[in-house]
């Protein structure tokens, strides 16, 4: 069970970090890899999918910026 719990804890850390990100905040893949213990490719996949649904905007070089859910007027 310990290995399974460890994987869950990694995903929980990623979820917490992404949920706490405010619009305009920069997220770095390398930092998330260190903080969560998840593989870089996994984090890139998650952020790319979140970018596809417009929650994040890729900036290149493993940097993503949190977008606002509501358009600015």
N, CA, C and O atoms as CSV, one atom per row, in Angstrom:
chain,resi,resn,atom,element,x,y,z
A,1,UNK,N,N,0.799,-1.201,0.000
A,1,UNK,CA,C,0.000,0.000,0.000
A,1,UNK,C,C,0.846,1.273,0.000
A,1,UNK,O,O,0.392,2.306,-0.492
A,2,UNK,N,N,2.035,1.224,0.527
A,2,UNK,CA,C,2.862,2.424,0.647
A,2,UNK,C,C,3.144,3.057,-0.706
A,2,UNK,O,O,3.086,4.280,-0.831
A,3,UNK,N,N,3.449,2.253,-1.725
A,3,UNK,CA,C,3.728,2.788,-3.062
A,3,UNK,C,C,2.489,3.468,-3.630
A,3,UNK,O,O,2.587,4.537,-4.232
A,4,UNK,N,N,1.338,2.861,-3.442
A,4,UNK,CA,C,0.084,3.438,-3.932
A,4,UNK,C,C,-0.210,4.760,-3.221
A,4,UNK,O,O,-0.622,5.732,-3.854
A,5,UNK,N,N,0.000,4.792,-1.920
A,5,UNK,CA,C,-0.213,6.015,-1.141
A,5,UNK,C,C,0.728,7.120,-1.602
A,5,UNK,O,O,0.341,8.287,-1.663
A,6,UNK,N,N,1.979,6.747,-1.930
A,6,UNK,CA,C,2.962,7.714,-2.386
A,6,UNK,C,C,2.526,8.338,-3.712
A,6,UNK,O,O,2.639,9.550,-3.894
A,7,UNK,N,N,2.034,7.521,-4.629
A,7,UNK,CA,C,1.565,8.025,-5.924
A,7,UNK,C,C,0.382,8.961,-5.712
A,7,UNK,O,O,0.314,10.026,-6.325
A,8,UNK,N,N,-0.546,8.570,-4.851
A,8,UNK,CA,C,-1.688,9.439,-4.563
A,8,UNK,C,C,-1.236,10.769,-3.977
A,8,UNK,O,O,-1.777,11.818,-4.327
A,9,UNK,N,N,-0.265,10.737,-3.103
A,9,UNK,CA,C,0.242,11.964,-2.493
A,9,UNK,C,C,0.871,12.875,-3.555
A,9,UNK,O,O,0.727,14.096,-3.489
A,10,UNK,N,N,1.553,12.294,-4.514
A,10,UNK,CA,C,2.155,13.090,-5.603
A,10,UNK,C,C,1.075,13.797,-6.410
A,10,UNK,O,O,1.183,14.987,-6.705
A,11,UNK,N,N,0.031,13.048,-6.766
A,11,UNK,CA,C,-1.070,13.642,-7.530
A,11,UNK,C,C,-1.797,14.690,-6.696
A,11,UNK,O,O,-2.211,15.722,-7.226
A,12,UNK,N,N,-1.953,14.442,-5.416
A,12,UNK,CA,C,-2.590,15.421,-4.531
A,12,UNK,C,C,-1.794,16.721,-4.478
A,12,UNK,O,O,-2.375,17.807,-4.493
A,13,UNK,N,N,-0.465,16.616,-4.418
A,13,UNK,CA,C,0.384,17.817,-4.408
A,13,UNK,C,C,0.235,18.593,-5.709
A,13,UNK,O,O,0.162,19.822,-5.694
A,14,UNK,N,N,0.187,17.881,-6.843
A,14,UNK,CA,C,0.008,18.550,-8.132
A,14,UNK,C,C,-1.350,19.252,-8.168
A,14,UNK,O,O,-1.442,20.414,-8.564
A,15,UNK,N,N,-2.389,18.554,-7.761
A,15,UNK,CA,C,-3.725,19.130,-7.764
A,15,UNK,C,C,-3.777,20.376,-6.887
A,15,UNK,O,O,-4.320,21.399,-7.303
A,16,UNK,N,N,-3.229,20.305,-5.699
A,16,UNK,CA,C,-3.241,21.451,-4.781
A,16,UNK,C,C,-2.535,22.655,-5.382
A,16,UNK,O,O,-3.024,23.780,-5.291
A,17,UNK,N,N,-1.390,22.417,-5.993
A,17,UNK,CA,C,-0.622,23.505,-6.589
A,17,UNK,C,C,-1.379,24.145,-7.736
A,17,UNK,O,O,-1.438,25.371,-7.836
A,18,UNK,N,N,-1.962,23.319,-8.607
A,18,UNK,CA,C,-2.672,23.860,-9.765
A,18,UNK,C,C,-3.957,24.579,-9.351
A,18,UNK,O,O,-4.308,25.604,-9.936
A,19,UNK,N,N,-4.653,24.054,-8.356
A,19,UNK,CA,C,-5.875,24.713,-7.886
A,19,UNK,C,C,-5.583,26.046,-7.207
A,19,UNK,O,O,-6.398,26.967,-7.254
A,20,UNK,N,N,-4.419,26.141,-6.579
A,20,UNK,CA,C,-4.050,27.373,-5.875
A,20,UNK,C,C,-3.526,28.462,-6.814
A,20,UNK,O,O,-3.430,29.624,-6.420
A,21,UNK,N,N,-3.190,28.095,-8.040
A,21,UNK,CA,C,-2.638,29.066,-8.995
A,21,UNK,C,C,-3.680,30.121,-9.338
A,21,UNK,O,O,-4.823,29.803,-9.664
A,22,UNK,N,N,-3.273,31.357,-9.259
A,22,UNK,CA,C,-4.145,32.495,-9.563
A,22,UNK,C,C,-3.916,32.929,-11.015
A,22,UNK,O,O,-2.831,32.708,-11.552
A,23,UNK,N,N,-4.914,33.539,-11.657
A,23,UNK,CA,C,-4.729,34.037,-13.019
A,23,UNK,C,C,-3.497,34.933,-13.112
A,23,UNK,O,O,-3.289,35.830,-12.295
A,24,UNK,N,N,-2.696,34.664,-14.124
A,24,UNK,CA,C,-1.453,35.415,-14.329
A,24,UNK,C,C,-0.241,34.785,-13.661
A,24,UNK,O,O,0.891,35.186,-13.930
A,25,UNK,N,N,-0.464,33.806,-12.795
A,25,UNK,CA,C,0.637,33.160,-12.087
A,25,UNK,C,C,1.391,32.217,-13.020
A,25,UNK,O,O,0.791,31.503,-13.823
A,26,UNK,N,N,2.705,32.229,-12.900
A,26,UNK,CA,C,3.573,31.376,-13.707
A,26,UNK,C,C,3.797,30.043,-13.013
A,26,UNK,O,O,4.085,29.987,-11.817
A,27,UNK,N,N,3.659,28.978,-13.780
A,27,UNK,CA,C,3.910,27.616,-13.302
A,27,UNK,C,C,5.070,27.062,-14.116
A,27,UNK,O,O,5.052,27.112,-15.346
A,28,UNK,N,N,6.071,26.537,-13.436
A,28,UNK,CA,C,7.238,25.964,-14.119
A,28,UNK,C,C,7.248,24.452,-13.942
A,28,UNK,O,O,7.132,23.935,-12.831
A,29,UNK,N,N,7.391,23.757,-15.069
A,29,UNK,CA,C,7.368,22.293,-15.060
A,29,UNK,C,C,8.455,21.741,-14.152
A,29,UNK,O,O,8.196,20.830,-13.366
A,30,UNK,N,N,9.662,22.274,-14.244
A,30,UNK,CA,C,10.770,21.757,-13.422
A,30,UNK,C,C,10.469,21.907,-11.930
A,30,UNK,O,O,10.779,21.013,-11.144
A,31,UNK,N,N,9.871,23.025,-11.539
A,31,UNK,CA,C,9.524,23.229,-10.133
A,31,UNK,C,C,8.455,22.229,-9.697
A,31,UNK,O,O,8.541,21.665,-8.606
A,32,UNK,N,N,7.445,22.005,-10.545
A,32,UNK,CA,C,6.402,21.037,-10.212
A,32,UNK,C,C,6.965,19.627,-10.108
A,32,UNK,O,O,6.523,18.839,-9.271
A,33,UNK,N,N,7.929,19.308,-10.947
A,33,UNK,CA,C,8.560,17.987,-10.887
A,33,UNK,C,C,9.234,17.791,-9.529
A,33,UNK,O,O,9.087,16.739,-8.906
A,34,UNK,N,N,9.967,18.794,-9.076
A,34,UNK,CA,C,10.631,18.711,-7.764
A,34,UNK,C,C,9.617,18.671,-6.626
A,34,UNK,O,O,9.761,17.882,-5.691
A,35,UNK,N,N,8.602,19.512,-6.702
A,35,UNK,CA,C,7.624,19.633,-5.614
A,35,UNK,C,C,6.728,18.407,-5.476
A,35,UNK,O,O,6.359,18.027,-4.365
A,36,UNK,N,N,6.377,17.788,-6.603
A,36,UNK,CA,C,5.403,16.692,-6.561
A,36,UNK,C,C,6.032,15.312,-6.595
A,36,UNK,O,O,5.463,14.358,-6.064
A,37,UNK,N,N,7.207,15.192,-7.215
A,37,UNK,CA,C,7.809,13.877,-7.400
A,37,UNK,C,C,7.277,13.144,-8.618
A,37,UNK,O,O,7.673,12.009,-8.881
A,38,UNK,N,N,6.376,13.785,-9.371
A,38,UNK,CA,C,5.871,13.184,-10.606
A,38,UNK,C,C,6.881,13.373,-11.732
A,38,UNK,O,O,7.718,14.274,-11.684
A,39,UNK,N,N,6.795,12.523,-12.734
A,39,UNK,CA,C,7.682,12.618,-13.890
A,39,UNK,C,C,7.386,13.892,-14.687
A,39,UNK,O,O,6.243,14.343,-14.764
A,40,UNK,N,N,8.432,14.453,-15.271
A,40,UNK,CA,C,8.302,15.664,-16.089
A,40,UNK,C,C,7.284,15.469,-17.210
A,40,UNK,O,O,6.436,16.334,-17.430
A,41,UNK,N,N,7.360,14.347,-17.918
A,41,UNK,CA,C,6.431,14.095,-19.028
A,41,UNK,C,C,4.980,14.070,-18.564
A,41,UNK,O,O,4.089,14.512,-19.289
A,42,UNK,N,N,4.742,13.566,-17.384
A,42,UNK,CA,C,3.389,13.521,-16.832
A,42,UNK,C,C,2.871,14.931,-16.590
A,42,UNK,O,O,1.738,15.254,-16.946
A,43,UNK,N,N,3.692,15.757,-15.991
A,43,UNK,CA,C,3.293,17.133,-15.695
A,43,UNK,C,C,3.078,17.918,-16.982
A,43,UNK,O,O,2.125,18.691,-17.085
A,44,UNK,N,N,3.950,17.728,-17.956
A,44,UNK,CA,C,3.791,18.407,-19.249
A,44,UNK,C,C,2.472,17.994,-19.898
A,44,UNK,O,O,1.761,18.835,-20.447
A,45,UNK,N,N,2.147,16.722,-19.840
A,45,UNK,CA,C,0.892,16.239,-20.412
A,45,UNK,C,C,-0.307,16.895,-19.730
A,45,UNK,O,O,-1.235,17.351,-20.398
A,46,UNK,N,N,-0.284,16.938,-18.413
A,46,UNK,CA,C,-1.387,17.558,-17.661
A,46,UNK,C,C,-1.520,19.034,-18.033
A,46,UNK,O,O,-2.624,19.504,-18.310
A,47,UNK,N,N,-0.416,19.763,-18.041
A,47,UNK,CA,C,-0.472,21.193,-18.349
A,47,UNK,C,C,-0.864,21.445,-19.805
A,47,UNK,O,O,-1.570,22.411,-20.094
A,48,UNK,N,N,-0.420,20.598,-20.714
A,48,UNK,CA,C,-0.829,20.748,-22.115
A,48,UNK,C,C,-2.332,20.543,-22.267
A,48,UNK,O,O,-2.982,21.259,-23.029
A,49,UNK,N,N,-2.881,19.581,-21.554
A,49,UNK,CA,C,-4.329,19.353,-21.617
A,49,UNK,C,C,-5.095,20.503,-20.966
A,49,UNK,O,O,-6.151,20.901,-21.458
A,50,UNK,N,N,-4.575,21.033,-19.873
A,50,UNK,CA,C,-5.208,22.197,-19.257
A,50,UNK,C,C,-5.103,23.427,-20.158
A,50,UNK,O,O,-5.967,24.304,-20.120
A,51,UNK,N,N,-4.057,23.490,-20.956
A,51,UNK,CA,C,-3.916,24.574,-21.935
A,51,UNK,C,C,-4.930,24.402,-23.067
A,51,UNK,O,O,-5.483,25.378,-23.573
A,52,UNK,N,N,-5.158,23.168,-23.448
A,52,UNK,CA,C,-6.110,22.884,-24.523
A,52,UNK,C,C,-7.514,23.366,-24.159
A,52,UNK,O,O,-8.273,23.794,-25.029
A,53,UNK,N,N,-7.854,23.296,-22.875
A,53,UNK,CA,C,-9.170,23.761,-22.424
A,53,UNK,C,C,-9.096,25.182,-21.850
A,53,UNK,O,O,-9.993,25.621,-21.130
A,54,UNK,N,N,-8.033,25.874,-22.177
A,54,UNK,CA,C,-7.793,27.304,-21.900
A,54,UNK,C,C,-7.655,27.677,-20.424
A,54,UNK,O,O,-7.912,28.825,-20.060
A,55,UNK,N,N,-7.256,26.741,-19.572
A,55,UNK,CA,C,-6.992,27.082,-18.170
A,55,UNK,C,C,-5.565,27.584,-17.964
A,55,UNK,O,O,-5.291,28.343,-17.035
A,56,UNK,N,N,-4.667,27.152,-18.837
A,56,UNK,CA,C,-3.275,27.609,-18.797
A,56,UNK,C,C,-2.854,27.994,-20.204
A,56,UNK,O,O,-3.441,27.549,-21.190
A,57,UNK,N,N,-1.828,28.827,-20.280
A,57,UNK,CA,C,-1.277,29.237,-21.564
A,57,UNK,C,C,0.206,28.894,-21.582
A,57,UNK,O,O,0.962,29.376,-20.739
A,58,UNK,N,N,0.635,28.061,-22.541
A,58,UNK,CA,C,2.056,27.714,-22.608
A,58,UNK,C,C,2.885,28.924,-23.053
A,58,UNK,O,O,2.496,29.667,-23.954
A,59,UNK,N,N,4.025,29.098,-22.405
A,59,UNK,CA,C,4.926,30.207,-22.723
A,59,UNK,C,C,6.228,29.722,-23.342
A,59,UNK,O,O,7.052,30.533,-23.764
A,60,UNK,N,N,6.425,28.403,-23.402
A,60,UNK,CA,C,7.671,27.834,-23.919
A,60,UNK,C,C,8.629,27.533,-22.790
A,60,UNK,O,O,8.521,28.087,-21.696
A,61,UNK,N,N,9.568,26.647,-23.069
A,61,UNK,CA,C,10.613,26.271,-22.106
A,61,UNK,C,C,10.056,25.774,-20.775
A,61,UNK,O,O,10.631,26.053,-19.723
A,62,UNK,N,N,8.941,25.039,-20.810
A,62,UNK,CA,C,8.392,24.465,-19.591
A,62,UNK,C,C,7.708,25.456,-18.671
A,62,UNK,O,O,7.581,25.214,-17.471
A,63,UNK,N,N,7.268,26.568,-19.232
A,63,UNK,CA,C,6.590,27.601,-18.444
A,63,UNK,C,C,5.149,27.727,-18.942
A,63,UNK,O,O,4.892,27.794,-20.144
A,64,UNK,N,N,4.220,27.756,-17.986
A,64,UNK,CA,C,2.802,27.928,-18.289
A,64,UNK,C,C,2.271,29.031,-17.395
A,64,UNK,O,O,2.739,29.206,-16.270
A,65,UNK,N,N,1.292,29.775,-17.894
A,65,UNK,CA,C,0.680,30.852,-17.116
A,65,UNK,C,C,-0.794,30.523,-16.930
A,65,UNK,O,O,-1.487,30.157,-17.879
A,66,UNK,N,N,-1.259,30.658,-15.708
A,66,UNK,CA,C,-2.667,30.408,-15.389
A,66,UNK,C,C,-3.514,31.490,-16.029
A,66,UNK,O,O,-3.231,32.680,-15.885
A,67,UNK,N,N,-4.538,31.081,-16.725
A,67,UNK,CA,C,-5.451,32.031,-17.371
A,67,UNK,C,C,-6.687,32.228,-16.498
A,67,UNK,O,O,-7.000,31.399,-15.643
A,68,UNK,N,N,-7.363,33.312,-16.725
A,68,UNK,CA,C,-8.605,33.599,-16.022
A,68,UNK,C,C,-9.742,32.821,-16.688
A,68,UNK,O,O,-9.740,32.622,-17.902
A,69,UNK,N,N,-10.696,32.390,-15.894
A,69,UNK,CA,C,-11.875,31.724,-16.445
A,69,UNK,C,C,-12.831,32.729,-17.086
A,69,UNK,O,O,-13.658,32.361,-17.921
A,70,UNK,N,N,-12.717,33.989,-16.696
A,70,UNK,CA,C,-13.607,35.009,-17.203
A,70,UNK,C,C,-12.817,36.033,-17.998
A,70,UNK,O,O,-11.769,36.501,-17.554
A,71,UNK,N,N,-13.326,36.383,-19.184
A,71,UNK,CA,C,-12.626,37.385,-19.995
A,71,UNK,C,C,-12.550,38.724,-19.262
A,71,UNK,O,O,-13.480,39.121,-18.560
A,72,UNK,N,N,-11.440,39.397,-19.441
A,72,UNK,CA,C,-11.272,40.713,-18.848
A,72,UNK,C,C,-11.997,41.734,-19.721
A,72,UNK,O,O,-11.898,41.685,-20.947
A,73,UNK,N,N,-12.712,42.641,-19.104
A,73,UNK,CA,C,-13.439,43.656,-19.882
A,73,UNK,C,C,-12.751,44.990,-19.806
A,73,UNK,O,O,-13.220,45.962,-20.398
